[in-house]
C-alpha cells in the first residue's frame, strides 16, 4: 500500500518560470492537504482540496499560487512566475474522510518537493 | 503570531542521556501531535494526544498532553544516535483539519 507520493523530489526553477508540484494521495483517499516549510521553520497550511473542489485555500498566497485536484490524476500545486522567496519544501498529506476531525488521528505526509528558485 | 512555541530550538547531547522537549501555547487545542522529520524527508507521525493529562509511551519516548490542553512535552530516555532529527509538535483547534506547527526542536545525539 503505497503512501503519499510526491514528485518531483527536487525542482530548480529560474525566477519568472512556472513550478508544478504533484501529489498522489494514498489509495482510496479523496482529500488532500498542502503545506509549505520554509528553511528552519515548521510547516504552514496552504490549501485543502477534495476531488474537483477547493475546500479551504486560506493559507495560500493570493497571487501566483493555485491548486487543483482533478477527478483523475494527482493533485497539482502550481506556482507561476516564481520568486526566490518561493524556495521551500512543499508537502502534501491525504485522508480518506472529510477533513473535520481528521487532525485528531494524525496525517501521513509525502516526502515533499524541494523547490529552489535561482 | 507563533501559536506553538517549541523549546529548546537546538539540543546536542551524548548517547545515553535523557532529554525533554516542550511545546507551549496560550491557546487550547483539541489534539496535539508529534512528528519526527529527517533531512530530505517528510514529517513522520509519532503520536497523537487528544485528552488533557493524557500520557502515551512509545518505547523510550513518553508524550504528555497538558491538563488544560495548551501544552505538551516529549521525553526521551537513554537517547540514541538514531533519535537524531527534527521534532515537530502540531496542534489542531476545534477539531479542525488544519494543523498548526511549532518551529521544531533539532536534536543531535552524539555517539
Interface residues (C-beta under 8 A of the other chain):
Chain A: X4 X6 X33 X35 X40 X41 X42 X43 X44 X45 X48 X56 X59 X91 X95 X99 X100 X101 X102 X103 X104 X105 X106 X107 X108 X109 X110 X111 X112 X114
Chain B: X4 X30 X31 X33 X35 X40 X41 X42 X43 X44 X45 X47 X48 X50 X88 X90 X92 X95 X96 X97 X98 X99 X100 X101 X102 X103 X104
